[in-house]
Amino acid sequence: MKKQRCLVCGYVYEPEAGDPANGVTPETAWENVPEDWTCPVCGADKEEFEEV
């Protein structure tokens, strides 16, 4: 599973870790992260991320 980086603040979404504090369980691939999820650091929308 590939990581995604926020273009606004640089936060890296790691599928292995997920984002449990915001409802995304570990091992959740990027394509399965809900469309309304936002960056936990800056609040950017999912479309503001790029694959790294």
N, C-alpha and C positions, 0 to 999 in steps of 0.2 A: 504494500500500500504506500502511496506516495504522499509526501508532506505538501502542505500549502502555506504560502506566506502572505500575510496581509500587506498590501501595497501602501497602506496608510501609516501603520505603526511598526511593521516588521514582525509582529507575532507570528509564530509558526504553529500551525495545526498539525499535530502528530497523531495519525490514526490509532497507533498503539495505545496512546494515553487518552484519546477522546477529549471531551470537555464535560465531565460528570456534573460539575457545578451548574452547568447550563443545559442539562438533559441529554448530552451526547455520551453514550457509554463507550468505554475503551473498545478498541478493535472496530470502530465504525469508519468505514471507507468514506472518503470525501463525497462521493456521489450519493451516499446515504445520509449525509448530514442534512437536516431539514432546511428548506429554502429560506425560512424566516430566522434561522440562526444568525447571530451577529458576532463579530470579534469580541471576545471577552475583555480585551484591553481597551479598545477605542470605539467599539460599537459599529464598525464598518460592516456593510452588507456582504454576503457571501460572494457576490460577483467582484468584490474588490480584492480577491485573492488570486495568486498565481502558483502554479506547480513549481516545486523546487527539488 
